């Protein structure tokens, strides 16, 4: 909770924060020591984005767009359960519950009738976007910035229209990957601040994670039942996966828990089966070997123009790489089976962790070149891929932290 603890005089604290906000946001002065650094960073970033602290006007998506998001959202099966439990367990009538996409878009809200005017006044609508670039500092943006549960009280918000409310939010993660798939938030009048707000959103985030887990398990079980005939009819190894690559069932070999999401027309490499053909089945994909199995050998040639040559499949193929892509392949090889996160890859390539968007774009381009040789979450070489390096790796490594000529023209 930071500054606010049981027994805190909320009126006095509100006035103190309002004075700090006016000094920093209004007059551009240095922040008082009691203002947390991550809050000051967010205020400054909001100003750099050009957010007007006197004009709260988040972008608003249409109802059809929100419905589409919700229908395909990982939390779709959990939101009703979360809403019911919130209504049953939270007796305080001064709370609004929100479920938010990782990009800051509200996809569900639960608003008591007496708080509808407040929700409308600060534009808490389904479809409104609450990222830092749109509305400045709030609990949602602070969670997006830090990855941790957050409480933002009154004048800690960047926009003055939010100075009479508090909000708390927590990330909801896919437990299998650690990635944030949404946020749970609550908000209400500052005078009615609940000391357990952060604990409450953290508990509801855990509920959302468990509900997603149970929905995922049910979907895999249903897919397993629907496709049992496909697998029993195979003369060799095979497996069925869902659209995200989670394995529902496998026969004839020890199947992994997950592979990269199948792409129509692609022929993924699966350890134990080799390069596979994929066939669409109801709710997922059937994979079976397209040729002889066995390890895949990828040779990274650094002599002159970087290239990668792959053998061990039904045919040999070669692709030319950019210098940056060759550097990435070397880093993934160094990381081994544990892999490397996007932030760490950014640090190794660029000297800091501020290039996550560039890293994701580069990995997307690289995977279009080398396909299933690479896996993600975290980034790594796929299991069963043996990388051999030909040529001197030091010139390639020494070019890290420098712009890639292929990107700069």
Buried (B, 14 or more C-beta within 10 A) or exposed (E): BBBBEEEBEBEEBBEBBBEBBBBBBEEEEEBEEEBBEBBBBBBBBBBEBEBBBEEBEBBBBEEEEBEEBBEEBBBBBBBEBBBEBBEEEBEEEBBBBBBBBBEBBBBBBBBBEEBEEBBEEBBBBBBBBBBBBBBBBBBBBBBBBEEEBBBBBBBBBBBBBBBBBBBBBBBBBBEBEEEBBBBBBBBBBBEEBBBEBBBBBBBBBBBBBEBBBEBBEEBBEBBBEBBBEBBEEBEEBBBBBBEBBBBBBBBBBEBBEBBBBBEEEBBBBBBBBBBBBBEEBEBBBBBBBBBEBEEBBBBBBBEEEBBBBBBBBEEEEEBEBBBBBBBBBBBBBEBEEEBBBBBBBBBBBBEEBEBEEBBBEBBEBBBEBBBBBBBBBBBBBBBBBEBEBEBEBEEBBEBBEBEBEEEEE
